Amino acid sequence: MPKLFTRISATMAAAALMFTGLSGTASADPTATAPDDLTATVTKEMLATSATVRPDLTMTANADSTQITVTKEADDWAFGTAVITTPQGGDAYPEGRLFLAKYDAGQWNVSFDGTADFASLSRDATVLTDAERASFGPDEVTVLADNRTQMRLPYAVGATWRMTSGPHGWSGNHHPWSSLDFAGGDERVRAMRSGTAYTMCKGWIRIIHGGGFATDYYHLWDNINVNGASVAAGAYLGFTGTDITCGGGANGRHVHMGLRHNNAYTALHGSNLGKWVIMNGSYAYQGSALHGSKRVYAGGSMYNYGALGLTQGVVDGNGTSSLNKRSGPGTGYGVVGSVADGATVTISCSANGTTHTGRWGSTRLWNRLSDGTWVADAYLWTGSNGPARGWC
């Protein structure tokens, strides 16, 4: 199979044939397979997938608008990116996926990132690195059981940027409302969590995280050019910008961030990013974010507190400035201190006690903190409806 590290559309197949002098018919020997066979197969599968998840692209998505980049080849395997571009300056945003292809019985079998098939194939794919196999593995296709993303905001911890747009679709008004826009600060966009990074298009980076999560960052200037590189949380990805190489629009420099789970964009509502709980508004681009009792609306400034750990919670006094800490799981136990609204606490274990009602509902659950004191779960955001660290 000849090396192909360029972005090429299906309509360039004939030119590729003339250039390589290879036949367009699949051969039992993958080393003799023309690049356009792989490109055509990935294009066909990408368009079929897009038709089910992006009905807004039905009128414009075709082979001419689909860009396939084969970035790595080994043995009978190929790996790369598939992007359906959209008109520049329009409302529709591009659709992009990573693909893994296996040549078998005279044909290419293609799967896309986030699917169970992709995860299963990744175990044996010699084209992938060990880090990629771990990132794509079967354990990483998961049920979204709660809202604990373990993610910070897409800029430096300790910095304050503006959330220029609240929850909206990756492509405008379309559901799910998976995306936020941020601008300001030093304009340096950073990884929200560690993972494996890929350049989907100029100005567009995707990072695959654990637990089936992925994050997208679009409109970047001077973005890094990566193909399976491991990046740490907080790693530089590029500057905020207005790049629309693969389509869509951008009014003023910013980063358009999208949250994905398994093979699709997923709603941000109720998720915690940078210790803020993201909340939908009545319409796309509105909405707000909560840190404890503090609410910031679209257009407001958000301090990046860093990622919330799986055994941590953010105190939400539901309008009060502090929360009592007690010596046991209930109001029958003595007050032994207090903790401020918005503070981050670490949970040791949980038990049932007296019932309380907070912002997120009523519960008997109490949490023992790392200092041995207890607080009612009704006033603590953990992202879980049950014990965040098991029962005491």
C-alpha positions in Angstrom: 0.0 0.0 0.0 1.7 3.2 -1.1 2.3 5.9 1.5 -0.3 8.7 1.5 0.1 11.6 3.9 -2.0 14.2 2.0 -5.6 15.3 2.3 -7.4 14.2 -0.8 -11.1 14.2 -1.8 -12.8 11.3 -3.6 -13.1 13.4 -6.8 -9.3 13.4 -7.0 -9.3 9.6 -7.4 -8.8 9.7 -11.2 -5.8 12.1 -10.9 -4.3 9.8 -8.2 -4.7 6.8 -10.6 -2.9 8.7 -13.4 -0.1 9.8 -11.0 0.5 6.4 -9.4 -0.2 4.3 -12.5 -2.1 1.8 -10.2 -5.3 0.1 -11.0 -8.4 1.2 -9.1 -9.4 -2.4 -8.5 -8.8 -3.8 -5.1 -6.1 -6.5 -5.0 -5.5 -9.3 -2.6 -2.2 -7.7 -1.9 -2.8 -4.5 0.1 0.6 -3.1 -1.0 -0.8 -2.9 -4.5 -4.0 -1.1 -3.5 -4.5 2.3 -5.0 -5.0 5.2 -2.5 -8.3 6.1 -4.0 -9.9 2.7 -3.0 -9.3 3.6 0.6 -10.3 7.2 0.1 -13.5 6.2 -1.7 -14.5 3.7 1.0 -13.9 6.1 3.9 -15.7 8.8 2.1 -18.8 6.6 1.5 -18.8 5.5 5.2 -18.3 9.0 6.4 -21.2 10.3 4.4 -23.5 7.5 5.5 -22.6 8.2 9.2 -23.1 11.9 8.7 -26.6 11.4 7.3 -27.7 9.9 10.6 -26.0 12.3 13.0 -25.9 15.6 11.0 -29.1 16.0 9.0 -28.3 19.7 8.7 -25.5 18.7 6.2 -27.9 16.6 3.9 -28.0 19.3 1.2 -24.3 20.0 1.1 -22.4 16.9 2.2 -21.0 15.0 -0.8 -17.7 13.4 -2.0 -16.5 16.8 -3.1 -16.8 18.3 0.4 -15.3 15.3 2.1 -11.6 15.4 2.9 -9.7 12.2 3.8 -6.2 12.3 5.3 -4.4 9.0 5.6 -1.8 9.8 8.3 -0.4 6.4 9.1 -0.1 3.0 7.4 1.3 -0.3 8.7 0.8 -3.9 7.4 -2.9 -4.1 6.4 -4.0 -1.1 8.4 -4.6 2.6 7.7 -5.5 5.4 10.1 -6.4 9.0 9.6 -9.0 11.7 9.6 -12.3 12.2 7.7 -13.8 15.7 7.6 -16.9 16.9 5.8 -16.3 20.5 5.1 -19.0 23.2 5.1 -19.3 26.6 3.4 -17.0 29.2 4.9 -18.9 32.0 6.6 -22.0 29.9 6.9 -23.9 28.6 10.0 -23.1 24.9 9.4 -19.9 23.6 11.0 -17.7 20.8 9.7 -18.1 17.2 10.8 -15.0 15.3 11.6 -14.0 11.8 12.7 -10.9 9.6 13.1 -11.0 6.4 11.1 -9.3 3.1 11.4 -9.3 0.8 8.3 -8.4 -2.9 7.9 -7.7 -4.4 4.5 -9.2 -7.9 4.4 -10.5 -10.2 1.7 -9.9 -7.7 -1.0 -11.6 -4.7 0.6 -11.2 -2.0 3.2 -13.3 -2.3 6.4 -13.7 1.2 8.0 -14.7 2.2 11.5 -14.8 5.6 13.2 -13.7 6.8 16.6 -16.0 6.3 19.6 -17.7 3.3 18.3 -17.5 -0.2 19.9 -16.1 -1.6 16.6 -13.4 1.0 16.5 -12.5 0.3 20.1 -12.3 -3.5 19.4 -10.3 -3.1 16.2 -7.8 -0.8 17.9 -6.5 -3.7 20.1 -4.9 -5.4 17.1 -4.1 -2.4 14.9 -0.4 -2.3 14.3 -0.8 1.2 12.8 -1.5 2.6 16.3 0.9 3.3 19.1 0.5 1.7 22.5 -0.8 5.0 23.9 -3.4 5.2 21.1 -4.5 1.7 21.7 -5.0 2.4 25.4 -6.9 5.6 24.5 -9.2 3.9 22.0 -9.6 0.6 23.8 -12.8 -1.2 24.6 -12.9 0.1 28.2 -13.0 3.7 26.8 -16.5 3.2 25.2 -18.6 3.8 28.2 -22.1 4.7 29.4 -22.3 8.3 30.5 -23.3 7.5 34.1 -22.8 11.0 35.6 -21.4 14.5 34.8 -17.9 14.1 36.1 -15.7 15.0 33.2 -12.5 15.7 35.1 -11.9 18.7 32.8 -10.7 22.2 33.4 -11.6 25.1 31.2 -9.7 25.6 27.9 -7.2 28.1 29.2 -4.7 28.4 32.0 -5.8 27.4 35.5 -6.0 30.6 37.6 -6.8 32.7 34.5 -10.2 34.5 33.9 -11.7 34.6 30.4 -15.1 35.5 29.1 -17.7 32.9 28.1 -18.7 34.8 25.0 -21.4 32.2 24.2 -23.3 29.8 26.4 -24.3 26.2 25.5 -25.1 25.8 21.8 -24.6 23.1 19.2 -21.3 22.2 17.5 -23.1 23.6 14.5 -25.1 26.6 15.7 -28.6 26.0 17.1 -28.6 22.2 16.5 -28.9 19.9 19.4 -27.2 18.6 21.5 -25.9 21.9 22.9 -22.4 20.6 23.3 -20.3 23.7 22.8 -19.1 26.9 24.4 -17.2 29.9 23.1 -14.4 31.5 25.1 -12.2 34.5 24.5 -9.8 36.9 26.3 -6.8 36.5 28.6 -3.6 35.5 26.9 -5.5 34.0 24.1 -3.6 30.7 24.5 -6.0 27.8 24.2 -5.0 24.8 26.4 -6.0 21.1 26.7 -8.9 20.6 29.1 -7.7 17.2 30.1 -4.8 14.9 29.2 -5.2 12.7 26.2 -4.2 11.9 22.6 -4.4 14.8 20.2 -5.1 15.0 16.5 -5.3 17.8 13.9 -8.6 17.4 12.2 -8.1 20.4 10.0 -6.2 23.7 10.0 -7.5 25.5 13.1 -9.1 22.4 14.6 -7.7 20.0 17.2 -9.4 17.0 18.8 -8.2 15.3 22.0 -9.3 11.8 22.9 -9.6 11.4 26.7 -10.5 8.5 29.0 -14.0 7.4 29.8 -15.2 7.8 26.2 -14.7 11.6 26.3 -13.2 13.8 23.6 -12.9 17.6 23.2 -12.8 19.7 20.1 -11.2 23.1 19.7 -11.9 25.1 16.6 -11.0 28.6 15.1 -7.4 28.3 16.3 -4.5 30.3 15.0 -1.0 28.8 15.0 -2.4 25.5 16.3 -0.1 22.6 16.9 0.1 19.9 14.2 -0.3 16.6 15.9 -1.1 13.0 14.9 -1.5 10.9 18.0 0.7 12.9 20.3 0.1 12.6 24.0 -0.7 15.9 25.6 -1.0 16.8 29.2 -3.8 18.8 30.8 -3.1 22.4 30.2 -0.9 21.8 27.1 -0.8 24.6 24.5 -3.0 23.9 21.5 -3.0 27.2 19.7 -4.2 30.8 19.9 -7.9 31.9 19.8 -8.7 32.9 16.3 -11.2 33.1 13.5 -10.0 30.2 11.3 -12.7 28.6 9.3 -10.7 26.6 6.9 -13.1 23.6 7.1 -16.2 25.8 7.2 -18.5 27.6 9.5 -18.2 31.2 10.8 -16.4 33.2 13.4 -17.2 36.7 14.6 -14.1 37.8 16.5 -11.3 35.7 17.8 -12.3 32.9 20.2 -12.2 29.2 20.7 -15.2 27.1 19.8 -15.1 24.2 22.3 -17.2 21.0 21.8 -17.6 18.1 24.2 -18.0 14.6 22.7 -18.8 11.3 24.3 -18.2 8.0 22.4 -19.0 8.8 18.8 -21.0 12.0 19.1 -21.3 15.5 20.5 -23.0 15.4 23.9 -25.0 17.9 25.9 -23.0 20.1 28.3 -25.9 20.8 30.5 -25.1 19.7 34.1 -21.5 18.9 33.3 -18.6 20.4 35.3 -15.8 22.2 33.6 -13.2 24.0 35.6 -15.4 23.5 38.7 -18.3 25.3 37.0 -21.6 23.5 36.3 -22.8 24.4 32.8 -26.5 25.2 32.5 -28.6 25.6 29.3 -30.5 28.8 28.6 -33.9 29.1 26.9 -32.1 29.4 23.6 -28.8 28.4 22.1 -25.9 30.8 23.0 -27.6 31.8 26.2 -27.3 29.8 29.4 -25.0 30.2 32.4 -22.4 28.5 34.7 -22.5 27.9 38.4 -19.6 27.7 40.9 -21.1 27.1 44.2 -23.9 29.8 44.4 -22.2 32.1 42.0 -23.8 32.2 38.6 -22.2 33.7 35.5 -24.3 34.2 32.4 -23.1 34.2 28.7 -20.9 37.1 28.2 -19.6 37.0 31.8 -16.1 36.2 33.1 -15.2 32.7 34.4 -12.2 31.9 36.6 -10.6 28.6 35.8 -10.4 26.7 39.1 -9.0 23.6 37.5 -10.5 20.1 37.1 -12.8 18.6 39.8 -11.5 15.2 40.9 -13.6 12.1 41.1 -13.5 12.2 44.9 -14.1 15.9 45.2 -17.1 18.2 45.4 -17.8 21.9 45.2 -19.7 23.4 48.1 -23.0 24.9 47.0 -24.7 26.7 49.8 -27.7 27.5 47.5 -27.4 31.2 48.4 -25.7 31.0 51.7 -22.1 32.0 52.2 -21.0 29.0 54.1 -22.0 25.4 55.1 -21.8 23.9 58.6 -19.6 20.9 59.1 -20.7 18.4 61.7 -19.2 15.6 63.7 -21.5 13.0 62.2 -24.0 12.4 59.3 -27.0 14.5 60.4 -28.1 17.7 62.2 -28.3 15.8 65.4 -24.5 15.9 65.5 -22.6 19.0 66.7 -21.3 21.7 64.5 -17.5 21.5 64.4 -16.7 24.2 61.8 -17.8 25.6 58.5 -16.7 25.6 54.8 -17.2 28.5 52.4 -19.6 28.4 49.4 -17.6 27.5 46.3 -14.8 25.7 48.2 -13.5 22.4 46.9 -13.6 19.5 49.4 -12.3 15.9 49.3 -14.7 13.1 50.2 -13.6 10.0 52.1 -16.9 8.1 52.2 -20.6 8.6 52.6 -23.5 7.6 54.8 -27.2 8.2 55.2 -28.4 10.7 57.7 -31.1 13.5 58.0 -32.7 14.6 54.8 -32.0 18.0 53.3 -33.0 19.9 50.1 -30.5 21.8 48.1 -30.3 23.2 44.6 -30.2 19.8 43.0 -33.0 18.1 45.1 -33.6 16.3 48.4 -31.3 13.5 49.7 -30.4 11.7 53.0 -26.8 11.4 51.8 -24.0 12.9 53.9 -20.3 13.0 53.0 -17.4 12.5 55.4 -14.6 14.8 54.3 -10.9 14.2 54.4 -10.6 16.1 57.7 -13.2 13.7 59.4 -16.1 16.2 59.4 -19.4 15.7 57.7 -21.5 17.8 55.2 -24.9 17.2 53.6 -24.7 16.0 50.0 -27.6 18.3 49.2 -25.1 21.2 49.4 -22.3 19.6 47.6 -21.9 19.2 43.8 -20.1 16.0 43.0 -21.7 15.1 39.6 -22.9 11.8 41.1 -26.4 11.0 42.5 -24.8 8.5 44.9 -21.6 8.2 47.0 -18.7 9.7 45.2 -16.2 7.4 47.0 -18.3 4.5 48.4 -20.1 4.0 51.7 -18.5 4.4 55.1 
